[in-house]
Structure formats: structure tokens, C-alpha cells
Amino acid sequence: MFGLLLVLCVLLPPSPGAQIPNQGQPKHPPIATNGERFPWDQMRLPQTISPLHYDLTIHPNLTTQDFTGVVRISLDVHEDTSAVILHAKQMEISNVLLLAPEGARPLKVLEYPGFHQLALISDSVLTKGRKYEVQLEFAANLSDSFHGFYKSSYRTSSGEVRTLASTQFEATFARGAFPCFDEPAFKANFTVQIIREPRHIAVSNMPKVKTVVLPGDLLEDHFDTTVKMSTYLVAYIVSDFLSVSRTTQHGVKISIYAVPEKINQTAFALDAAVKLLDFYDDYFDIPYPLPKQDLAAIPDFQSGAMENWGLTTYRETGLLFDPDKSSASDKLSITKVIAHELAHQWFGNLVTMEWWNDLWLNEGFAKFMEFISLDITYPELHVDDFFLNKCFEAMEVDSLSSSHPVSTPVENPTQIQEMFDDVSYDKGACILNMLRDFLTPEAFEIGIIRYLKRYSYQNTVNSHLWESLTDSPPKDGQSRALFSKHPSIETENLDVRAIMDTWTLQEGFPLVTVEVKGREVRLSQERFLRTDDHSLTEGFLWQIPLTYMTSASNTIHRFLLKTKSDVLYLPEEVEWVKFNVNMSGYYMVHYAGDGWNSIIKLLQHNHKALSGNDRASLIQNVFQLVSVGKVSLDTALELSLYLSNETEIMAVTRGFGELVPLYKLMEKRDMTVLEKQMKGYIVELFRDLIDQQQWSDSGSVSERVLRSYLLLFACFMNYEPCVRKAIQLFSQWKESDGILPHLFSLPVDVSMAVFVIGARTPEGWDFLFEKYRNSLQMSLKSRYKSAMAISPLQDKLQWMMEQSLHGEVMKTQDLPDVVVSVAKNPRGYKLAWDFLRASWVTLVKKFDLGSNALSYMVTGVTNQYSTREMLQEIRSFFDSLTEETGSQMRCIQQTYETIEDNIRWTDTNLPLLQSWLNKRSRRTLTYL
């Protein structure tokens, strides 16, 4: 979604976290907490025993904020052994029994916290092929973080604070809620019972089958047994939520759960979930295997949402929608997140990656299916207008030497957490989109259905997917002809695995250089890498499904580039050639020789000869090529001049995406004159488009999102007509509040621009804060918070960060967004860096090492610095950390690389930028 931060500062995407040196084995033999030697020395569990079934009873106490439980696990013994090794983290274990045919007997328990492992030691051998059960009682506190079985709370409109308990087990946090084999390949069935007070309800993965009355005014809910699944997908919630329900055409009951006062904001999500689950049921040709699907809006939730089978959980902003107060962007993001989580019910839940190194098989597919599903079910959202941005975001991270392959070896929980990044999600989606375009949508769909049917309830690796998609005589009778729709591609011996291994097993992406000489097109490939160490680009080779079109033909031509260089021949000489049509491929293109001049000429005289996505990709390519010295800055800026005629959202926002960071670099160097010139150029470029915007909620979703984007930018840049209108609307809105609010309705799509102007004064900021504190509309609260975070009032910015950390007035889940917003604020970037340093230990405890939230703050706070002095200050802090406090996180290496790249760029290009802007200064507006 194009939100506030992208408009003002064009954030680098939340960066992936770190690659920690392999910690699969301890340096010394592991010693249990009682001083004895622990019988297992690997991070991964042994394969000698696997679980078949868990019978789990949980009793949370929301008053004392702890829980007790008992779990009975049925075991399948594959090798003779006297030790059962499983996971448990930060819990008291007691009364551990082995339940064998000859009777129950106690087991000795050893604990090794370093690997979160328990060893249950039997005095007799557990024999291969026999079935046993172990039973453990356990107790722990509800977690203070956003993982495991954790506490959440919300404040009612009357001021009462109410508590609930919810779960978040992905990736390695089920072990903090109950003893289990907490790895995705150890699939089992789960039968859950939850003990609660009558004032609460309990929900879990499966429907409730009965409720038993217990002594002490307690109730015990019994839930049906789940299908075979991984531990990270188990879920349960104890709360006072209300729900609304409907049934899909396929007979699945869909329910939305939310806090009572927000249940009236669930109608849109209910409609979307019904429509999307029916779509996936048909598209995958596999019936959804559970009788129900619940979607729950949790008041405290770190990530966007979680795909627990049958009980998906969401941030409130990811599920709740008010037709009168939510924006077009809100509608788009809510439908996308629901589409994502419901796609996981097949990709991830039904078929699960064997280990976290292939997380992309879950997340890349779910991200990709957001766009496939919404294109069909919600055509009015025009999701195609937004997909390309995912590829741009992935490339930001993937162009660093500290990136990682889509499929990467990982061992410990921190490394696993770090896999939840733009490479797994966005690059994964983009390479799948490239493959779908290459094979044809029909052949691709057949292949993924074959994959899902073949591996249902199982675990997979990369190669299983490629085998299902390869053009071999299909076992299920499908025709080879579907793979032959591109006559320019040799499909007879097409090896999908050979092609896709080059995209998933090596990091980065290719830069294809194209040089046209008459009818001859010379092609070469190399790794695109933002570094001055050219040795790091050697040894990389991709099989690239190239697409291209020319001035002579709108036909999309195809060519599979397998070698370092090649030549193709055109039927005739042409004025221009455009490779990577619609940027369906995950690669950049450099037009050598006179190529860029031909492109610039085309854009200036007839830009609509190319699609909006083609134009966006050209903007991105040319500015990124400046950073690696392939193209001069003058060339990129000359190309940007055509943007004064641009109206399509993807090209406009990419123009901002490449131009805004340039003045942000100057901002950190106190180069106010040049910064002002650059801002003036950007406003001049888009002034006509800004002036055309109506202050209303009319138009398509893309038009409305673009309107919000442009007006917010214009007001932030002090564009006088925008500021004047925003001041007028803020005054009207403020004056009507509480007296005659129904007589004045502020258009939703322009509200951010209005709030940002209002937040510039202490009185306006305080008014927005009161509205924030009392509002029950989640999307509106989010806009209030965002506007307050980009106020120039430094004391307010500092207070917001502190309050978000404290978590009572402002939710701690929002802290990463608040800190990064303040960091992008020209009056707040130093405050954000100082806050990050001072609060580091607390942040690590709250958000966990390797988490996306922590990485997002690290990169978001640092990625626009461009001086050696600041690099040294940042290095000094991160170098002072220990491995336990995050010194090895990948995002820290990315931070260093990004700042080095910024320094290199500014040292090389600022004189050129100054010269180019000076030549245009007579035409540059002077109102800034």
C-alpha cells in the first residue's frame, strides 16, 4: 500500500535481518540445568521419534496473567532410544510420565535452555515400531511480547481496561506455550481443551464440540481434533470478543471476531473472506478441509496477520473497516491481507515447507496469490497497479551484498525470524509472477494444483514445486500443449528446476545490458550490486526469461538468456526496443550505446506508447543504474522530465520513489540550498497533476490512492494552494467537532493532508491526539498517529516514541512505525536515532532478535544518513553490542552497506545534481 511514509520519504523497505554464524551445534557438549550432560547436541530435533497426536488442555488466568496446562503426546518411535527430545521454553515442567502398554511410569527430565530443549529420559528402551505416549504438566506466565501465548488488552469507550490472551506461534514460539516438537516437519493432529471463566469465550483452530462445567465457576471448552498440521499453526484465544458469521457457497462457516465496541466494523471483512475462500476453493480445485474459518482482530499484534489453520489472526487495522471513515488504501490493504492469509490455508498449511530455509514457498506464494485472487474477485481494486512496487522493494534489499538467497540455510530461532523479510515475501512473489508469465497462466495453474494435490498434509522443498511445474508428461493426464504457447521459447525439454534454481539458490538479481546495432541486439548479464567491490559480482549466472517489444511491433517477444552473453536478431531496424515488458521479470535493464536517449525521446514525445508499468520500470532502472555508475545522473534526470505529463499511479509513485531520496540525503548533510532546489524541481514536475486533484472521495481506487499521495506530498512540501486548502478544512473540521459533526464531513482520501497541516501547531496536535485517544475507528486512529509523527514539534515527537514504548496510551505494536516516521521527519531523525540507541535492550526483549519489527527500525532510522561521521557513530553503537543483544543481525550489515552507498552516491553525484538544477533554475518555482 502506498502510505504516508512512502509519500514523505520513500522508505527503503523493512530490511531483512541478519545471518548469524551457524549455531546448530554448541561449542562444548551441552550441559543441562541440573549439571548433567544433555543427551542431544543439535539445534534441530532428532528424527528418532515423531508425534502423532497432541491432547492439550490449557487454563489461562487473565487476572494473574499466567497459565497452566497438561499435554499428552502420542509418539511414533522410528529407532530404539531411551530419550525423547522435544521443545519447551521458559516454563515449569512437572509430573512427566511415560504411558506404555504395561502402565505409566515417571520419566527423568533434563532441560537445555540454549536450544529450548527437554530430554525425557526413560530407564528402559523405547522400541522401534511401538506406540507410546508421554504426558507433561506445565506452567508459565503469559508472554509480555507479541509471541507465544501472550496477553493483550484494550480500553473501552468508558475507560475500562479489559484483558485477553492470544497466540502467535510462528516461527518457533509454540514451545513457549506447551511442550512440543516445534519444527514444521513434525506434523500431528491436535485436540485442544481450554478452561475459562464464564465471562469469556474461547476459540481455537477447530469448532467447539462441547463445554463442561468445572468446580470453581469454570468452564472447559472441548474443540474438535484438527487435521494433520505443524505446531506453528496451532491457535487459541480467550477473550470477551463478539462475532458475526456467514456460510460460504461451499458450506464453510466464516466468522469475524472483534472487541464488542468494534464488531460493527467487521461487515467488509466478512464479505471479503466469504468471497475469497470460495475463490480459492475453486481455483486450487481442493476443498477447504475444515468446517470453519475464523478471523480475529487482536488489539496487540506485532505482524500484519497470521494464517493459523481455521483461526487467522490480524491487527485490528488489518481487518476492521468503516465505510464512512476508512480510505481506499484501507480497503485495498484489508482485502490483500485477508487474501494472503486465506491463500496460506493451502500454501503453507495444507502443504508446508520442510524447514524454514524454504519459507518463501509459504510467503512468496501467499504474497503472489494476493494479486491473483483480488484481480478476479475485486477487479475494481486494480491490484495490478500495485504489484510492481513489491519487486522494487525487494530489489532495494537484494542489491546489497548482505542479501540472501530466497532459499537459505538457517538453524537457530534468530536466523529463522530473519527469513520473514522482503526477499522471502516480495522477491518470492516476483519470481513466481515471472515464472507464471513464462509458462503461461494456464500451465502455471495446472502445475501448482498438481503440487498441492501431490503433497497435501506433507512437507516440501523447492524441487517438489519445480517438478510439479516442469513440462514432463504429466501423471494426471494434462496436455503438454499448454506449455507450448510461446513458440519463441524451446519448450520440448524445458527444465523449470534448472531455470528457477538460479533464482532461488543464489542471492541478488541480474542486470541485463542491451545494445542495438542495426538488426542485431547484443545481450549480456551480470549481478546488479550497489558496491564498488566488483569481485562480489563475479560467478553469478541466471537463466533469464527475457521479454521485449519494439517500435515496429506491439507483440511481446520472448528469449531465454542462459549464458553470460548472447545475440538475437530483429526482423527489421527499429527506433527503440523495450525489454522486460511490464516488468514481469525480476531483473533490471541497461540500454547501452544510444539506447537510453531513444527511450527518453519516446517518453517525451509519446509516453503512452508504453504501459504504466513499463514506464515505472524505466524510471526505476535508470536511477538505480546511476548508483552503480552505468548511467550518468544527467541522463536519469532528463528522463524524469517526462513525468510532468504522467498520470498513472505506478509511474508517478516510482518517480517520487527515485527523486525524493535525493533531497533526503541532502537533508542529513544540512545542504539547505540544494535541498530546496531539489524539492522545488519535484513539486514543479508534478504541479499540474497536483492542481488537478479534487478534495473529495471520488474516482477509482487507484485514483483515490494517488490523490491521497499527491495532496499529502504537496502539503508537506508547503505548496501554497494545498496548505491553504488544508488549513481551511482543518479549521472547519475542528470547529464542527462535538457540536454539529454531521454537518461537516472531511473527505477520507484527503484527511491525511489535512491532519498533517493541523499537527504543525501545538493546539492542532493536541486536538488530533484527543481524537486519536477516543476513536474506535482503527484506520482513522492510524491516520491520526501518522500525522502526529511527522509534526515539526520535537517535544511531541519524543513524547510519542516514549509513550509507544510504554504501551498504555499508544500501542507498543505501533512503535516501529512511529520511530521510523520520526526518523523520516526532517525535525526528528536525530531524535529517532538517539531513542533507538537508548531503548535498544528494551526493544530487543519486546520484539525479539531477528524480528522484522527490529530490522525495520534499524534500517528505517539509519538508511538516509550519508556522512562518514554518522557512519562511525552508528558503527560504534552496533559494534558495542554482544551476539545476545543483536550484534550479528543481518540488518546491521545492511545498514553499513546502505550508508556507504549513500556516501559514495553523494560524493559522486551532488556536483552533477547542482549543475543540472542550476541550468533549470529559471524554470524552478521559488515558493519554497
TIFIDREN-791523 format. One record per residue (C-alpha): residue in three letters; x, y, z. Coordinates in steps of 0.2 Angstrom, whole numbers, plus 5000, padded with zeros to 4 digits. Example, Ala and Ser with C-alpha at 12.3 -4.5 7.8 and 13.67 -1.06 7.14 Angstrom:
BEGIN
ALA506249785039
SER506849955036
END
This chain:
BEGIN
MET500050005000
PHE500650174996
GLY500650255013
LEU501250405022
LEU503050355024
LEU503250325006
VAL502550485001
LEU503650595013
CYS505250495012
VAL505150345001
LEU505750225014
LEU506950085010
PRO505849935013
PRO505949845030
SER507549765028
PRO507849585032
GLY508849535047
ALA510449465049
GLN511349305045
ILE512149235062
PRO513549115061
ASN512948935061
GLN512448895079
GLY511748725075
GLN513048645087
PRO513648715104
LYS515548745106
HIS515548625120
PRO514548475125
PRO512848545131
ILE512548535150
ALA510848535157
THR510248655170
ASN510548525184
GLY512348505179
GLU512248335169
ARG512648315151
PHE511248345140
PRO510948195128
TRP510748295112
ASP511948425104
GLN511048485089
MET509948635087
ARG508748535076
LEU507748395084
PRO508248205081
GLN507248105069
THR507147955081
ILE505348005087
SER503948095079
PRO502248155087
LEU500648085080
HIS499348175091
TYR499348305105
ASP497948315118
LEU498148485125
THR497248565140
ILE497648755143
HIS497048855158
PRO497549045157
ASN497149155171
LEU496949335164
THR496949405182
THR498649335187
GLN499249335169
ASP499949165169
PHE499348995163
THR499448805167
GLY499148655156
VAL499448475153
VAL499948395136
ARG499848215131
ILE500848175116
SER500648015106
LEU502347955099
ASP502947855084
VAL504647785088
HIS505747765072
GLU507347705081
ASP507647625098
THR508047765110
SER507947795129
ALA507747985127
VAL506348095120
ILE506948265114
LEU505748405112
HIS505548585114
ALA505048695129
LYS505448875133
GLN505348965149
MET504048855158
GLU504048755173
ILE503848565169
SER503148435181
ASN502448265183
VAL503148195167
LEU502548015163
LEU502847885150
LEU501247805146
ALA501647625139
PRO500547475137
GLU501247405153
GLY500747555163
ALA501347735167
ARG503047775174
PRO503947935178
LEU505248005166
LYS506848105171
VAL506848275164
LEU508348365158
GLU508248545151
TYR509448635140
PRO508848815138
GLY510148865125
PHE509148765112
HIS507548775121
GLN507548585123
LEU506948455135
ALA507548275136
LEU506348155144
ILE507448005149
SER506747835151
ASP507547695161
SER507047565148
VAL507247575129
LEU505847645119
THR505747515105
LYS505647555086
GLY503847525079
ARG502947535096
LYS501747675101
TYR502047775117
GLU501347925125
VAL502148055136
GLN501248175147
LEU501848335155
GLU501148465166
PHE501748645163
ALA501548825170
ALA502148985163
ASN501749175163
LEU500849245148
SER502149325137
ASP502449515138
SER503049515120
PHE501949485105
HIS502449295103
GLY501949135111
PHE500449135122
TYR500349325126
LYS499249445135
SER498449585126
SER497249725132
TYR496149865126
ARG495250015133
THR493350035131
SER492550195127
SER492150215146
GLY493950195150
GLU493950015157
VAL495449915153
ARG495049735148
THR496249595146
LEU496349445134
ALA497549305129
SER498049255111
THR499349155102
GLN500749195089
PHE501749035087
GLU502649065070
ALA504049035069
THR504748955085
PHE503549015099
ALA502348865101
ARG503748795113
GLY503348945124
ALA501548895126
PHE501648705128
PRO503048565126
CYS503048505108
PHE504148455093
ASP504148635087
GLU504848605069
PRO503648625054
ALA504048445048
PHE503448365064
LYS501548375059
ALA500248295070
ASN498448315075
PHE497948425090
THR496448405101
VAL496348565112
GLN495348595128
ILE495348775136
ILE494748815153
ARG494048985156
GLU492849095166
PRO491049115160
ARG491349305156
HIS492549255142
ILE492449145126
ALA493749035119
VAL494148995101
SER495348885093
ASN495848805076
MET494348695076
PRO492448715081
LYS491948685099
VAL491148525102
LYS490548545120
THR490848645136
VAL491048555153
VAL490648645169
LEU492048635181
PRO492148665200
GLY492648845205
ASP491448935192
LEU492548875177
LEU492048805160
GLU493148695149
ASP492848705131
HIS493248555120
PHE493748585102
ASP493648455088
THR495348375083
THR496248465069
VAL496948395053
LYS498748355052
MET499748515054
SER501348595061
THR501448665078
TYR501648845072
LEU499848845065
VAL499048805082
ALA498048945089
TYR496848995103
ILE496149155110
VAL495249185127
SER494349355127
ASP492649445128
PHE492549465109
LEU490949465099
SER490749385082
VAL489749395066
SER489649245054
ARG489149195036
THR489249025026
THR490249015010
GLN489448934994
HIS490548784999
GLY489748765016
VAL491148835027
LYS490648945041
ILE491649115041
SER491649215057
ILE492449385062
TYR492949415080
ALA493249585087
VAL493149685103
PRO491249725107
GLU491349905103
LYS492149875086
ILE491049725080
ASN490149855068
GLN491749875058
THR491849695053
ALA490549685038
PHE491849725024
ALA493049585031
LEU491649465032
ASP491149485014
ALA492949485008
ALA493349325017
VAL491749235011
LYS492149284993
LEU494049244994
LEU493849075002
ASP492649024989
PHE493849084975
TYR495248984982
ASP494148834984
ASP493848834966
TYR495548904960
PHE496548764969
ASP495248634965
ILE495448564983
PRO494048594995
TYR494548695011
PRO494748555023
LEU494048625039
PRO492248665044
LYS492548845049
GLN493748995046
ASP493849125060
LEU494649295058
ALA495049385074
ALA495649565076
ILE496849565091
PRO497149735099
ASP499049695102
PHE499849615087
GLN501649635080
SER501549575062
GLY500149615050
ALA499249445052
MET499449255055
GLU498749115045
ASN498448985059
TRP497348855051
GLY495548895054
LEU495849045065
THR496849185056
THR497349325067
TYR497549505062
ARG498049685068
GLU496449775070
THR496949895056
GLY497149735045
LEU495349685047
LEU494149825053
PHE493449945041
ASP492150085042
PRO491450135026
ASP491250315031
LYS493050335039
SER494150215030
SER495050265015
ALA495350174998
SER497050125004
ASP496250045019
LYS495049945008
LEU496549884997
SER497649835011
ILE496249745021
THR495749645006
LYS497549605002
VAL497949545020
ILE496449435020
ALA496849365003
HIS498649325009
GLU498149235025
LEU496749135016
ALA497949085002
HIS499049015016
GLN497648895021
TRP498348795005
PHE500048865003
GLY500948845020
ASN499548745030
LEU499048605018
VAL500748595010
THR502148665022
MET503948695018
GLU505048555026
TRP506148685035
TRP506248875037
ASN507548895024
ASP506148875011
LEU504948995020
TRP504749085003
LEU503648934997
ASN502448995010
GLU502649185010
GLY503149214992
PHE501649114986
ALA500449194998
LYS501049374993
PHE500849324975
MET499149254977
GLU498549414985
PHE498649494967
ILE498049344958
SER496449324969
LEU496049504970
ASP496249534951
ILE494749414949
THR493749444965
TYR493949634966
PRO494349694949
GLU493849874955
LEU495349874966
HIS496549874951
VAL497849774961
ASP498949764946
ASP499349954949
PHE500249904965
PHE501149734962
LEU502649814954
ASN503049904970
LYS503449744978
CYS504849704966
PHE505549874968
GLU505549854987
ALA506349684986
MET507749744974
GLU508249884987
VAL508749744999
ASP509349624985
SER510549744978
LEU511649734993
SER513049614996
SER512249565013
SER510649505004
HIS510249315005
PRO509649184993
VAL507749154993
SER508148984999
THR509449005013
PRO510148885026
VAL509548935044
GLU509748855060
ASN509348955076
PRO507749055080
THR508549225076
GLN509049165059
ILE507349095056
GLN506549255061
GLU507649355049
MET506849255035
PHE505249345036
ASP505849485025
ASP505649565008
VAL506649435000
SER505549285006
TYR503949385003
ASP504149514989
LYS505549434979
GLY504749264981
ALA503149344973
CYS504049424959
ILE504949274953
LEU503349174954
ASN502549314943
MET503949294931
LEU503849104930
ARG501949124928
ASP502149244913
PHE503549124906
LEU502548964907
THR500849054903
PRO499549074917
GLU498648914912
ALA500148804913
PHE500648884929
GLU498948854937
ILE498948674932
GLY500748654940
ILE500348724956
ILE498648624958
ARG499748474954
TYR500948524968
LEU499548554981
LYS498748384977
ARG500348284977
TYR500948354993
SER499348385004
TYR499748365023
GLN501548345019
ASN503148455019
THR504048505003
VAL505748584997
ASN506048694982
SER506248554970
HIS504548474973
LEU503748634966
TRP504848644951
GLU504548454947
SER502648494948
LEU502848644936
THR504148554924
ASP503548514906
SER503648324908
PRO502248204903
PRO501048244917
LYS500448104928
ASP498748174929
GLY498348174911
GLN498548364907
SER499148414890
ARG500948464885
ALA500148594873
LEU499848714887
PHE501748734889
SER501948774871
LYS501048944869
HIS502749044867
PRO503448974850
SER504949084853
ILE505448984868
GLU506048804866
THR504848704877
GLU505148524872
ASN506548504885
LEU506048644897
ASP506848624914
VAL505948734926
ARG507148674940
ALA508648724931
ILE507948894927
MET507248934945
ASP508748864955
THR509649014948
TRP508349124955
THR508149044972
LEU509848974977
GLN510949124974
GLU510649304981
GLY510349454970
PHE509749484953
PRO510449514936
LEU510749674926
VAL510449644908
THR511449764896
VAL510649784879
GLU511549864864
VAL510649884847
LYS511749884832
GLY510549894817
ARG509549724817
GLU510749654830
VAL510449654848
ARG511849614859
LEU511449544877
SER512549524892
GLN512149494910
GLU512949524927
ARG512449544945
PHE511749714950
LEU512649764966
ARG512749934974
THR514549914979
ASP516249974972
ASP516949794975
HIS516749724958
SER517449554964
LEU515749524973
THR514849524956
GLU515849384949
GLY515249204947
PHE513349244946
LEU512349174931
TRP510449174929
GLN509349094916
ILE508349244912
PRO506649234903
LEU506849394893
THR505349484885
TYR505449634874
MET504449744862
THR505049874849
SER504450024840
ALA503949914825
SER502849794834
ASN501749784850
THR501949594850
ILE502849534866
HIS504449434860
ARG505249304872
PHE507049244873
LEU507849134887
LEU509549204891
LYS510549064898
THR512349124895
LYS513449274900
SER513149354883
ASP512149314868
VAL511449394852
LEU509749404845
TYR509149474828
LEU507649584824
PRO506749574808
GLU507049754804
GLU507949904811
VAL506949994825
GLU506950164833
TRP506850094851
VAL506749924860
LYS506049894877
PHE506549744887
ASN505649664902
VAL503949714896
ASN502849774910
MET504249724921
SER503649544923
GLY505449494925
TYR506449514941
TYR507949604933
MET508549774928
VAL508949834910
HIS510349944904
TYR510150014887
ALA511950044881
GLY512550154867
ASP511150274861
GLY509850164870
TRP509350274884
ASN509250434873
SER508050334862
ILE506950294877
ILE507050474883
LYS506450534866
LEU505050414866
LEU504450464883
GLN504550644880
HIS503550634863
ASN502350484866
HIS502550414883
LYS500850314881
ALA501750204868
LEU502250104884
SER501250044898
GLY501250124915
ASN502249984922
ASP503549994908
ARG503750174912
ALA503950144930
SER505250014927
LEU506250134916
ILE506250264929
GLN506750144942
ASN508150064931
VAL508950224926
PHE509050304943
GLN509750134950
LEU511050124936
VAL511650294942
SER512150224959
VAL513250094950
GLY514050214938
LYS513250134922
VAL512250294918
SER512550474922
LEU511450574934
ASP511050694919
THR510350554909
ALA509150504923
LEU508650674927
GLU508250714908
LEU507150554908
SER506250614924
LEU505750774914
TYR504350674905
LEU503450654922
SER502650824920
ASN501450734908
GLU501250574919
THR499650524927
GLU499650344931
ILE499950294949
MET501450164947
ALA502450284936
VAL502050434947
THR502450354963
ARG504050274956
GLY504550454951
PHE504350504969
GLY505250344974
GLU506850394965
LEU506850584967
VAL506350614985
PRO507850514992
LEU508950634984
TYR508450784994
LYS508350675010
LEU510250645008
MET510550825007
GLU509450855022
LYS510650745033
ARG512150855026
ASP511251025030
MET511351075012
THR509851185013
VAL510051274997
LEU510251124986
GLU508951034996
LYS507751174992
GLN508151174974
MET507850984973
LYS506151004982
GLY505651144970
TYR506051034955
ILE504950894961
VAL503551004965
GLU503751084948
LEU503750914940
PHE502050864947
ARG501251034950
ASP499951014936
LEU499450844942
ILE499350914960
ASP498251054954
GLN497050934945
GLN496650844961
GLN494950864969
TRP494750874988
SER493450734988
ASP493250544988
SER492850524970
GLY493650404957
SER494350234956
VAL495350154970
SER497050194960
GLU496450374958
ARG495950394976
VAL497650324982
LEU498550434970
ARG497550584976
SER498050554994
TYR499850534990
LEU499950694979
LEU499050804991
LEU499950745006
PHE501650774997
ALA501150944991
CYS500651005009
PHE502150935017
MET503151025004
ASN502251185008
TYR501451204991
GLU500451364995
PRO498751314987
CYS498751144996
VAL499251225013
ARG497951355011
LYS496551225007
ALA497151105021
ILE497151245034
GLN495351295029
LEU494751115030
PHE495651085047
SER494851235054
GLN493051185048
TRP493351005054
LYS493951065071
GLU492551195074
SER491151065069
ASP491850935080
GLY490750895095
ILE489451025090
LEU488750985073
PRO489950845066
HIS488650785054
LEU488550955045
PHE490450945040
SER491250785034
LEU493050785030
PRO493350685014
VAL494350525019
ASP495650525005
VAL496250705009
SER496150685028
MET498050645029
ALA498550805021
VAL497350905032
PHE497950815048
VAL499750845043
ILE499451035042
GLY498451035058
ALA499850945068
ARG501051085064
THR500451195079
PRO500351135097
GLU498451165098
GLY498151065082
TRP499250925088
ASP498450915105
PHE496750915096
LEU497250765085
PHE497950675100
GLU496250685109
LYS495450625093
TYR496650485092
ARG496450435111
ASN494550425110
SER494250355092
LEU493650175090
GLN493950185071
MET495650095068
SER496050165051
LEU495650345057
LYS496750315073
SER498150255061
ARG498050425051
TYR498050525067
LYS499550435073
SER500450455057
ALA500150645055
MET500650675073
ALA502350585070
ILE502850705056
SER502450865065
PRO503950985067
LEU503650995086
GLN505150905093
ASP504450885110
LYS502950805104
LEU503950685093
GLN504950625108
TRP503450605119
MET502650495105
MET504150375105
GLU504150365124
GLN502350335125
SER502350205112
LEU503750115121
HIS502750125137
GLY501150055128
GLU499750125138
VAL499150275128
MET499950225112
LYS500150035107
THR501849965108
GLN501449865092
ASP501450035083
LEU503150095090
PRO504150035074
ASP503050145063
VAL503150295075
VAL505050285076
VAL505350265058
SER504150405054
VAL505050515066
ALA506650465058
LYS506050525041
ASN505450685048
PRO506750825045
ARG506450885063
GLY506550715070
TYR507950605063
LYS509250635076
LEU507850605090
ALA507450435082
TRP509250385082
ASP509550435100
PHE507950345105
LEU508450185096
ARG510150185105
ALA509450225122
SER508050095121
TRP508949955112
VAL508949825126
THR507049855130
LEU506749845111
VAL507649685109
LYS506649605123
LYS504949665117
PHE505149625098
ASP506449485098
LEU508149465089
GLY507949455071
SER506149505070
ASN505549615056
ALA505049755068
LEU506849765075
SER507649765057
TYR506349895051
MET506850015065
VAL508749985062
THR508650015043
GLY507250145044
VAL508150255056
THR509850245048
ASN509650225029
GLN509650405024
TYR511250455033
SER512650505020
THR514150565030
ARG515750475037
GLU515450545054
MET513750475056
LEU514350305049
GLN515650305063
GLU514350345076
ILE513250205070
ARG514650085069
SER515250125086
PHE513550085094
PHE513249925085
ASP514949865087
SER514749885106
LEU513349755106
THR513549575110
GLU512849425100
GLU511449415113
THR510949595110
GLY511049585091
SER512749625085
GLN512649485072
MET510949535064
ARG510949555045
CYS510049725046
ILE511649795054
GLN512749745039
GLN511449815028
THR511449975037
TYR513349995035
GLU513149955016
THR511750075013
ILE512650225021
GLU514250185012
ASP513250184996
ASN512450345001
ILE514150425004
ARG514850364988
TRP513250424978
THR513350604986
ASP515150624984
THR515050574965
ASN513350654960
LEU513050804971
PRO514050924960
LEU513150854944
LEU511450874953
GLN511951054957
SER512451094940
TRP510951014932
LEU509751104943
ASN510651274941
LYS510351254922
ARG508451234926
SER508451364940
ARG507551494929
ARG506051374927
THR506051314945
LEU504751384957
THR505351494971
TYR503951474984
LEU504951354995
END
